[in-house]
Amino acid sequence: MNAEQEMEAWQHWREACALSLISEGEKTQLTTVISQRFRSMLRKVNLHGRGQLSAPPESDCAHLFETYCAMHQRRDGKKYKHWLLTRGRRDLDTVQSGVMLLIRNVVREWIRHTYPQTAAVSLQQVVGKGSRPVTIEQLLPDTAGESRTKEQTAWMDAQVQYWLGALDPLKQAVLKLRAKGIVFSAPGVKAQVGYGKTALHQCHREWIQMLAEEVRERFPGISAEEGSSLVLDLMDELGHKKLLHSFAEKSSTSAFGEVEVNDDAK
């Protein structure tokens, strides 16, 4: 399924109101996209919070996502399905970034209901160093952080275009692993991308810190939650575009559909 077909699948999902009411191929594709975003976000919680939370099956991830969209609405009154398909440029990249924003809230709610004791500790784990550290919960922002200002959207678009033309092999490896939801210390990573966990972790940390500093300088007064969300969304967008580029070069199958997530990777 290519980008155009995936966009049509999201439109069909919006019209049908349920994954179970669209074609099997479209249902499989969207379920895969949703579950991979879910697992990727959960890995961030496990990585930074040193947790051992296991993701539910793909079908459950999709059900949780659909339930959230049906049961919640934005503060401006828009239903999430309508918001997801009518925001910004109304293209697949915009839809994918919207899905990622929603998945953060879905994962946060799921953790609080499924692992209440763990959530009370891990979501408050401080991430990073410096004068403005953030917690895991701040990396999973609520709906208040879902709307970008025009200036923030323009900055993010410009950053995506810049970095896509300035990625060295190490940064490409970081993006590839992030997009696939594979932790840097997973077995076989060095054989797969050519770099070990130390180099990958250092590159990722320094890159995130550099982007965070730029966000603070570019948008004075931005909250830690909004700044973290902006940086993480930029990294996710870059990873998604790299996978789409790989898909266009190598096969007629969606790159995300080819990703196998290893839940046992530590």
Secondary structure, 3 states (H helix, E strand, C coil): CCHHHHHHHHHHHHHHCCHHHCCHHHHHHHHHHHHHHHHHHHHHHHHHHCCCCCCCCHHHHHHHHHHHHHHCECCCCCEHHHHHHHCCCCCHHHHHHHHHHHHHHHHHHHHHHHCHHHHHHHCCCEECCCCCCEEHHHHCCCHHHCCCCHHHHHHHHHHHHHHHCCCCHHHHHHHHHHHHCCCCCCCCHHHHHCCCHHHHHHHHHHHHHHHHHHHHHHCCCCCHHHHHHHHHHHHHHHHHHHHHHHHHHHCCCCHHHHCCCCCCCC
